[in-house]
Amino acid sequence: MAFAPPRLLPHRLPAPAPARCAGSARHHGGRTAPELSGPTPRVVVVTSGKGGVGKTTTTANLAASLARLSLPAVAVDADAGLRNLDLLLGLENRVHLTAADVLAGDCRLDQALVRHRALHDLHLLCLSKPRSKLPLAFGSKTLTWVADALRRSPSPPAFILIDCPAGVDAGFVTAIAPAEEAVLVTTPDITALRDADRVAGLLECDGIKDIKIIVNRVRPDLVKGEDMMSALDVQEMLGLPLLGVVPEDAEVIRSTNRGVPLVLNDPPTPAGLALEQATWRLVERDAMTAVMVEEQERPKKKGGFFSFLSR
C-alpha cells in the first residue's frame, strides 16, 4: 500500500505581513520593486553538487531579499541530517517541528513553518531535525507533497526556495523533485565547475529546463591577472545564463556568524548588493548581460579555457 502523509494540508498558513514601507527597498533603475513573472508559487531549488561553494548562504539571502520585496517566501532546508539554513537566518532556537513531523501526522504544516522575526514574509521549513534520518517510507516525493500543500493553502507563498544538500544522492533527488526552476551555485574553480556541469545535466534529465547560475566568491584582482576564471569563462563552460556574480566579501563570514542575511546589512556590502540584484533577476526571470558585455571587452586569453587548466 502506498504511503500517504496524513494532515499535510494546514488549516491556514500564517497570513503575509503588511507591505513594508517604500523606503526599505533600494532602487533599481528607478523602480522600487521587480515585476513578478509567471504563476505562483514558483518552486526553485538552489543546488551546486559540490559542498562549500555558498549554496546555503545564497538560499538564505535570496529568501530574505524576496521577503524585503514583500514577496512571501518559504525557505526549505532539504538536508535531512546536516541542516544549516536555520543558523544563517538566526532561527536555530525556534525550530521545534519539521516536515518529518508533518508527514508523520504529528502536526500541521503551518505549525512547522517558522516565521522570521524581522521579515514577516519569510518562513523556514526544515526537512528533519539534526542528526536524524528521514524515514524511508517518505521516499523522494516528500517535498513534492509539501510543495503541493503550500500551493493549495489559502495563503500560498510567491516562492518556495529549496536548499539542496550537497552531492547527487537520495537527498538531491528528494530536493529537486518538486522544482520547476533551478539556481546552480558555483565558484570559479575547476572542481566546482565539473560538479556543477554534472548537476546541470541531472537537472535537465529530470525535466528542469530553467537553470541559471550564480558565480560566487569572484576576485576581480585574480580575474584581471588571469589567475581565476571570469564569470564569462564560467558561463561559456556551463552554457547556462547568469543570474548573478557575487564577489569575495569578508562580511559574508560576519553575517553568517550573526545569523543575519547579508542583504540586510546597512550600508550594503558588494556581495549583498550582488545577491539582491540576483533576486530581482530571479523574480523577473531575467538573466545577467552587463557583466558579459564588460568581460567581452577584455582581451581574450590565448588558448581559451583549456589553456587556463594547463597553466
C-alpha positions in Angstrom: 0.0 0.0 0.0 1.4 3.4 -1.0 2.3 5.7 1.8 0.1 8.8 2.1 1.0 11.6 4.5 -1.9 12.5 6.9 -2.8 16.0 7.9 -0.4 17.6 5.4 -2.6 20.5 4.4 -2.7 23.2 7.1 -5.9 24.8 8.3 -4.4 28.1 7.2 -0.9 29.3 6.6 0.2 32.4 8.6 -1.1 35.4 6.8 1.5 37.5 4.9 2.7 40.6 6.7 1.6 44.1 5.5 3.7 45.6 2.7 6.8 47.2 4.0 7.5 50.9 3.7 8.7 52.1 0.3 11.9 53.5 1.8 13.1 50.0 2.8 13.8 49.0 -0.8 16.8 50.0 -2.8 16.0 51.4 -6.2 16.9 49.5 -9.4 16.8 51.7 -12.4 14.2 54.0 -10.9 11.9 51.1 -9.7 11.3 50.0 -6.2 10.0 46.5 -6.9 10.5 44.0 -9.7 7.7 42.6 -11.8 6.9 39.1 -10.8 7.0 36.7 -13.8 4.9 33.5 -14.1 2.3 31.8 -11.9 2.9 31.4 -8.2 4.1 29.7 -6.1 7.3 29.3 -8.1 9.4 26.3 -6.8 13.1 26.9 -7.1 15.8 24.5 -6.0 19.2 26.0 -5.1 21.9 23.4 -5.7 25.6 23.1 -6.5 26.8 19.5 -6.4 30.0 20.4 -4.6 29.7 21.4 -1.0 31.2 24.6 0.4 30.5 26.9 -2.6 28.0 29.1 -0.8 24.7 27.4 -1.7 23.0 27.8 1.7 24.2 31.4 2.0 22.7 32.1 -1.4 19.4 30.5 -0.4 19.2 32.5 2.8 19.9 35.8 1.1 17.6 35.1 -1.9 14.8 34.3 0.5 15.5 37.4 2.6 15.6 39.6 -0.4 12.2 38.2 -1.6 10.7 39.0 1.8 12.1 42.5 1.7 10.3 42.9 -1.7 7.0 41.8 0.0 7.1 38.5 -1.9 6.2 35.8 0.6 8.8 33.0 0.6 9.2 29.7 2.2 12.8 28.6 2.5 13.1 24.8 2.8 16.3 23.2 4.3 16.2 19.9 2.4 19.3 18.4 4.2 17.9 15.7 6.4 20.9 15.3 8.7 23.1 18.4 8.4 20.9 21.4 8.2 22.4 24.9 8.4 19.8 27.2 6.9 18.3 27.9 10.3 21.7 29.2 11.5 22.1 31.6 8.7 18.6 33.0 9.3 19.1 33.2 13.0 16.2 30.8 13.7 18.1 27.8 15.2 16.4 28.1 18.6 12.9 28.3 17.1 12.8 25.1 15.1 10.8 22.6 17.1 8.7 20.9 14.4 9.8 19.8 10.9 8.4 18.4 7.7 9.1 14.9 9.0 6.7 15.7 11.9 4.1 16.9 9.4 4.4 13.8 7.3 4.2 11.6 10.3 0.9 13.2 11.3 2.2 14.8 14.4 1.5 18.4 13.5 0.1 20.6 10.7 2.3 22.2 8.1 1.6 25.7 9.3 2.8 24.7 12.8 6.2 23.6 11.3 6.7 26.9 9.5 8.9 29.3 11.4 8.4 32.9 10.7 11.4 35.2 10.7 11.4 37.8 13.4 12.3 40.8 11.2 11.0 39.6 7.8 7.4 38.5 8.3 7.1 37.4 4.7 9.8 34.8 5.2 9.2 31.4 6.7 11.6 28.5 7.3 10.8 24.8 7.0 13.3 22.2 7.9 13.0 18.7 6.5 14.1 17.0 9.7 15.9 17.5 13.0 19.7 17.4 13.2 21.4 14.0 13.4 18.1 12.4 12.4 17.2 10.5 9.2 14.1 10.8 7.2 12.0 7.6 7.4 12.5 5.5 4.2 8.7 5.3 3.8 8.6 9.0 2.8 10.7 8.5 -0.3 11.6 11.0 -3.0 8.1 12.6 -3.0 8.5 14.1 0.4 9.0 17.7 -0.7 6.5 17.2 -3.6 3.8 16.7 -1.0 5.0 19.7 0.9 5.1 21.9 -2.1 1.6 20.8 -3.2 0.2 21.5 0.3 1.7 25.0 0.2 0.3 25.5 -3.3 -3.2 24.6 -2.1 -3.1 26.6 1.1 -5.4 29.7 1.4 -2.3 32.0 1.5 0.3 30.4 -0.8 3.8 31.9 -0.9 5.1 33.5 -4.0 8.3 31.4 -3.9 9.4 28.1 -2.4 13.2 28.0 -2.2 14.7 24.6 -1.6 18.2 24.4 -0.2 19.5 21.2 -1.8 22.1 19.1 0.1 25.5 18.6 -1.4 26.1 15.6 -3.6 23.8 13.8 -6.1 22.4 11.0 -3.9 18.9 10.4 -2.5 18.8 13.9 -0.8 19.5 15.5 -4.1 16.7 13.5 -5.8 14.2 14.5 -3.0 15.2 18.2 -3.2 14.8 18.6 -7.0 11.6 16.5 -7.3 9.1 19.4 -6.9 11.2 22.1 -8.5 10.4 23.9 -11.8 13.4 26.1 -11.8 17.0 25.8 -10.5 19.7 28.2 -9.3 23.1 26.5 -9.7 25.7 28.0 -7.4 29.4 27.5 -8.3 32.8 29.1 -7.6 35.2 29.8 -10.5 37.4 26.8 -9.9 37.6 23.6 -11.9 36.5 21.2 -9.2 33.3 23.1 -8.5 32.6 23.6 -12.2 33.0 19.9 -13.0 30.4 19.1 -10.3 28.1 22.0 -11.5 28.2 20.7 -15.1 27.2 17.2 -13.8 24.4 18.6 -11.7 23.1 20.7 -14.7 22.9 17.5 -16.7 20.9 15.7 -14.0 18.5 18.7 -13.6 17.8 18.7 -17.3 17.2 14.9 -17.3 14.7 15.5 -14.5 12.8 18.0 -16.7 14.1 21.2 -15.1 15.0 23.4 -18.1 15.0 26.8 -16.4 18.5 26.7 -14.9 20.6 29.8 -14.1 24.0 30.1 -12.5 25.4 32.3 -9.7 29.1 32.5 -9.7 30.2 33.0 -6.1 33.5 34.3 -4.5 34.8 36.0 -7.6 38.0 38.0 -7.0 38.4 40.7 -9.7 42.1 41.1 -8.9 42.8 37.4 -9.8 40.5 37.6 -12.8 42.4 40.6 -14.1 45.7 38.8 -13.7 44.2 35.7 -15.4 44.7 33.6 -12.3 41.0 33.0 -11.9 38.3 32.2 -14.4 35.9 35.1 -15.0 32.1 34.9 -14.9 32.1 34.8 -18.7 34.5 31.9 -18.7 32.2 30.0 -16.3 29.1 30.9 -18.3 30.7 29.7 -21.6 31.9 26.5 -20.0 28.5 25.6 -18.5 26.4 27.0 -21.3 23.8 28.5 -18.9 22.6 32.0 -18.3 24.0 34.0 -15.5 21.7 35.0 -12.6 24.4 36.8 -10.7 28.1 37.2 -9.9 29.0 37.6 -6.2 32.4 39.0 -5.3 34.5 37.7 -2.4 33.4 39.6 0.7 34.7 39.2 4.2 31.4 40.4 5.5 29.8 37.1 4.5 31.6 35.4 7.4 30.5 38.1 9.9 26.9 37.9 8.6 26.8 34.1 8.9 28.1 34.2 12.5 25.5 36.7 13.4 22.7 34.8 11.8 21.7 37.9 9.8 21.3 37.6 6.0 23.9 39.7 4.2 21.2 41.6 2.2 20.0 43.2 5.4 23.3 45.0 6.0 23.2 48.8 6.1 25.2 50.1 4.4 25.1 47.3 1.8 28.2 45.3 1.0 29.3 44.3 -2.5 28.2 40.7 -2.0 24.9 41.8 -0.5 24.2 44.1 -3.5 25.0 41.3 -5.9 22.7 38.9 -4.2 19.9 41.5 -4.1 20.3 42.1 -7.8 20.3 38.3 -8.4 16.9 38.2 -6.6 15.5 40.8 -8.9 16.5 38.8 -11.9 15.1 35.6 -10.4 11.7 37.4 -9.8 11.6 38.7 -13.4 13.1 35.5 -14.9 15.8 37.7 -16.3 19.5 36.9 -17.0 22.7 38.9 -16.4 24.1 40.6 -19.5 26.0 43.6 -18.3 29.0 41.7 -16.9 29.1 39.6 -20.0 29.4 42.7 -22.2 32.0 44.2 -19.9 34.1 41.0 -20.0 33.9 40.7 -23.7 35.8 43.9 -23.8 38.7 42.2 -22.0 41.4 40.7 -24.2 40.7 37.0 -24.7 43.1 34.6 -23.1 45.1 32.7 -25.7 44.1 29.1 -26.0 40.7 29.6 -24.2 39.6 27.6 -21.2 42.0 24.7 -21.6 45.0 27.0 -21.6 43.9 28.0 -18.1 43.9 24.4 -17.0 47.4 23.8 -18.3 48.9 26.8 -16.5 
